[in-house]
């Protein structure tokens, strides 16, 4: 297939672009490089620098596209609380423009990066797709708004769309000479922060609260290897059917606590990694674990890189190579 990958210079987008190329697809990456890196665009992809309005319209106007994979987004929960306008504009308005370009040029398929943050504080864990969507921050709200937009475009204009709701994406794509992983200017995610301690760029890791209602008192999350996540995107492309918008959670279905993550990082790196208990971070739910049963039954997706130490080892391999 000929595919447009927005945000293909970012973490998840670049890894998915690499998987698409490895599977024999033709890939055009569109990225404005506001948070992505030019050198993360995999060899073999054509790169276009630009935004999701006029540039996307011009690229899709070249014709022949079988699908769009839409990763480009702002994705910092804290920033979205402080500057929500960046999320309504950068996520919702920009995605609306992209959808209009998709409609104008009759592109048949869309795979969208949605998020567990659309659910907010869950009543039920593991979280199924029919759980109430009550996002607790503008980031999650912006992604949910885009999901609603996509539903209406599928119904009205025949788009075959899939939203994939990621839980805690982690690990890296490390095959041969290709190393693609998490490289944020402002890092907020647990595993890369812990690995910064192991690599000597940070003195200790703060554990945000050890008095949560969980077995060891620290928050529990569902860490999903970025390569498993990429596999789901390829399956979603094949599964797309005109006029339908399907939504799937992507997680490993197993929760690990912050302390378990820190321990796995100690084992993998051999570094003592000092940890300091700090106050709870505002907005953190105690436990977030996905039910991915629907992705298993409908897409035939089964994550295969689910051991925490494997996920951390790949992230460490990537971090050491930088
Ligand atoms: N944590 C720490 N110390 C740190 C950083 C994180 O203890 O220095 C804890 C957090 O409190 C949380 C866990 O580690 O309990 C994971 O935190 P991350 O920031 O790595 O990930 P989140 O679970 O907050 O966020 C992820 C995605 C978001 C998405 C959200 C859905 O990164 O994009 O899941 O709820 F919105």
Boltz pocket constraint, residues with backbone or C-beta under 6 A from the ligand:
constraints:
  - pocket:
      binder: B
      contacts: [[A, 75], [A, 77], [A, 115], [A, 116], [A, 117], [A, 139], [A, 166], [A, 167], [A, 168], [A, 169], [A, 188], [A, 189], [A, 190], [A, 191], [A, 193], [A, 205], [A, 206], [A, 207], [A, 208], [A, 209], [A, 219], [A, 220], [A, 221], [A, 258], [A, 281], [A, 284], [A, 285], [A, 286], [A, 288]]
      max_distance: 6.0
